[in-house]
Amino acid sequence: MKVKVLLVDDEKELVTTLAERLSIRGWEAQWATSAEEALDRLQGESFDIAVLDVKMPRVDGLLLKKKMQAICPAMKFIFVTGHGSSQDFNAGALEVGPDYYLVKPLKIDDLVLKMREALKR
């Protein structure tokens, strides 16, 4: 059974490329370019893990995680950011728990490693 991944980032080129590269590696990857689109996808199916951009218009990744967890409590999360340092991110993420994060530009092997780690938790 393939692991189902939902990639959420307002950069369409990034999520489509990541989805394609993950699919080649055996993951079942889908994508959304907004929090609203991601939440709509969760109404029709469940995912094992979500990769969320921290900075998105209207609803940021940290708030999106809370909304997604309410729908799918077992889902794991990884955050990606192109802004700030790990200290900046960790300060803002304390309220939502100790999740993984990666800094853009993403390396696909680093993302796969983090996803495997998160799924083992």
Steps between C-alpha positions, in 0.01 A plus 500: 500500500635841404531778753272792410661845514331838462734785402371852570685808378391811314787444255331274243823413320653377825211273605447353154870422466519350851187290436651364179835421664333330799278294268810376317633385840182304578301749708140589412532879486232761441525876532308817578598865459290642784375407845143499371586256221685275748201492736270418208721203410471369856122490468527230234796293615760455770875541487779353712717810496481864393786727397396860569654832407520722809434830317191495278239765425188514723568183708859419599636148537480495880128587505438261209657218702251559784208493257628187325559318830139565600393309187774235497655464850751228403660702220870588535640838398819649360540874452706674233607861511693738283507764773704539813708263706416186691485713818236726341298200392525316831387809691180516294442125495512433874123519530436234235752239612844366408464438127770475238592780270726558201636819346449577130638422253400143582714200422274207414717251692480717815122521465466122459720442807294742713173342380623151593607626844165668558305189400698286748393726790 
